[in-house]
Amino acid sequence: MDEAMAAAGDILDSDYRSIAYGDIAVALARRHSYREARIAAGRCTEPLRRLSVSVLILREYSLQQNPELRDLLEAEDRMRRGG
């Protein structure tokens, strides 16, 4: 992930750089590397992207700590999608 973070930092366009950091943060959160995910999320320059990635990090952490929440959150997701 260090390579990915370095590569993202080399992206000149701030919007694309923010997207890259957000994608890295999501990947790290899904690997349960929450501290590193927060660092990557903090480098997102777009506030809404930073917020949405931070919510995903919190969700992944919550699911790891409380696996019984998975069914509840998945049901909520289905309701939001109209399914």
VOZATOR-349612 format. One record per atom (N, C-alpha, C, O): residue in one letter; x, y, z. Coordinates in steps of 0.2 Angstrom, whole numbers, plus 2048, in hexadecimal, padded with zeros to 3 digits. Layout:
<vexnus>
aXYZ;...
</vexnus>
This chain:
<vexnus>
m8047FA800;m800800800;m804806800;m80280C7FE;d80A806802;d80F80C802;d81080E7FB;d8108147FA;e8118097F7;e81280B7EF;e80B80F7ED;e80C8137E9;a80680C7EF;a7FF80F7EC;a7FF8167EF;a7FD81B7EC;m8008177F5;m80081E7F8;m8058237F5;m8038287F4;a80B8207F4;a8108247F0;a80D8267E9;a80E82C7E7;a80B8217E6;a8088227DF;a8028277DF;a80282C7DB;a7FE8277E4;a7F882B7E4;a7FB8327E5;a7F88377E3;g8008337EA;g80383A7EB;g80683D7E5;g8078437E5;d8088397E0;d80B83C7DA;d80683E7D5;d8078417D0;i7FF83D7D6;i7FA83F7D1;i7F98467D2;i7F88497D7;l7FA84A7CC;l7FA8517CC;l7F38547CD;l7F28597D1;d7EE8517CA;d7E78537CB;d7E48527D2;d7E484C7D4;s7E28577D5;s7E08567DC;s7DA8517DD;s7D984E7E2;d7D58527D8;d7CF84E7D8;d7D18467D8;d7CE8427DB;y7D58457D3;y7D783E7D2;y7DB83B7D7;y7DB8357D9;r7DF8407DA;r7E483E7E0;r7DF83C7E6;r7E08377E9;s7DA8407E7;s7D583F7EC;s7D18387EB;s7D08347F0;i7CF8377E5;i7CC8307E3;i7D182B7E5;i7CF8257E8;a7D782B7E3;a7DC8267E4;a7DD8257EC;a7DD81F7EE;y7DE82A7F0;y7DE8297F7;y7D88267FA;y7D98227FE;g7D28287F7;g7CC8257FA;g7CC81D7F8;g7CA8197FC;d7CE81B7F2;d7CE8147F0;d7D38107F4;d7D280B7F6;i7D98137F6;i7DE8107FA;i7DB80F801;i7DC80A804;a7D7814804;a7D581480A;a7CF80E80B;a7CF80A810;v7CB80E806;v7C6808805;v7CA801805;v7C87FD809;a7CF801801;a7D27FA801;a7D57F8808;a7D57F380A;l7D87FD80B;l7DB7FC811;l7D67FA817;l7D77F681B;a7D17FE817;a7CB7FC81C;a7C97F581B;a7C77F2820;r7C87F3814;r7C67EC813;r7CB7E7815;r7C97E1816;r7D17E9816;r7D67E5818;r7D77E5820;r7DC7E2823;h7D37E9823;h7D37EB82A;h7D97EE82D;h7DB7EE832;s7DC7F2828;s7E17F782A;s7DF7FE82B;s7DF802827;y7DB7FF830;y7D7805832;y7DB80B833;y7DA810830;r7E180B836;r7E5810837;r7E8813830;r7E781982F;e7EA80F82C;e7ED811826;e7E7813821;e7E881881D;a7E1810822;a7DB81281E;a7DA81A820;a7D881E81C;r7DA81B826;r7D8822829;r7DD827826;r7DC82C824;i7E4825826;i7E9829823;i7E882B81C;i7E883181A;a7E6826818;a7E5827811;a7DE82B810;a7DE82F80C;a7D982A814;a7D382D813;a7D4835815;a7D1839812;g7D983681A;g7DA83D81C;g7DE841816;g7DE847816;r7E083D811;r7E484180C;r7DF842806;r7E1845801;c7D9840806;c7D4842802;c7D2849802;c7D184C808;t7D384D7FD;t7D28547FD;t7CB8567FD;t7C985C7FF;e7C68527FA;e7BF8537F9;e7BC851800;e7BC84B801;p7B9856803;p7B585480A;p7B084F809;p7B084A80E;l7AC84F804;l7A7849804;l7AA842803;l7A883E806;r7AF8427FF;r7B383C7FE;r7B6839804;r7B5834806;r7B983E808;r7BC83C80E;r7B783A813;r7B8835817;l7B183D813;l7AC83B818;l7A9834816;l7A983081A;s7A8833810;s7A582C80E;s7AA82780F;s7A8821811;v7B182880E;v7B682380F;v7B6822816;v7B781C819;s7B682781A;s7B6826822;s7B0822824;s7B181E829;v7AB823821;v7A581F823;v7A6818822;v7A4813826;l7A981681C;l7AA81081A;l7AF80C81F;l7AE807821;i7B4810821;i7B980D825;i7B680C82C;i7B780682F;l7B181082E;l7AE80F835;l7A9809834;l7A9805839;r7A680882E;r7A280282D;r7A67FC82D;r7A47F7830;e7AB7FC82A;e7AF7F682A;e7B27F4831;e7B27EE832;y7B47F9834;y7B67F883B;y7B17F583F;y7B17F0843;s7AB7F883F;s7A57F6843;s7A37EF841;s7A17EB846;l7A37ED83B;l7A27E6839;l7A77E183B;l7A57DB83D;q7AD7E383C;q7B27DF83F;q7B17DE846;q7B27D8848;q7AF7E3849;q7AE7E2851;q7A87DF853;q7A77DC858;n7A27E084E;n79C7DD850;n7997DA849;n7957DD846;p79B7D4848;p7997D1842;p7917D0841;p78F7D083C;e78E7D0847;e7867D0846;e7837D6843;e77D7D5841;l7877DB842;l7847E183F;l7847E0838;l7807E4834;r7877DB835;r7877DB82E;r7807DA82B;r77F7DD826;d77C7D582D;d7767D482B;d7717DB82B;d76E7DC826;l7727DE831;l76E7E4832;l7707EA82C;l76C7ED829;l7777EB82B;l7797F0827;l7787EE81F;l7767F281B;e7787E781E;e7767E5817;e76F7E6816;e76D7E8810;a76B7E581B;a7637E681A;a7627EE819;a75E7EF815;e7667F281D;e7657F981C;e7677FB815;e7647FF812;d76D7F8812;d76F7FA80B;d76A7F8806;d7687FC802;r7677F2807;r7617F0802;r75B7F5802;r7597F67FD;m7597F7808;m7547FB809;m755802805;m751805802;r75B805806;r75D80B803;r75D80A7FB;r75C80F7F8;r75F8047F9;r75F8037F2;r7588017EF;r7578007E9;g7538017F3;g74D7FF7F1;g74B7F87F0;g7467F67ED;g74F7F47F3;g74F7ED7F2;g74C7E97F8;g74C7E37F7;
</vexnus>
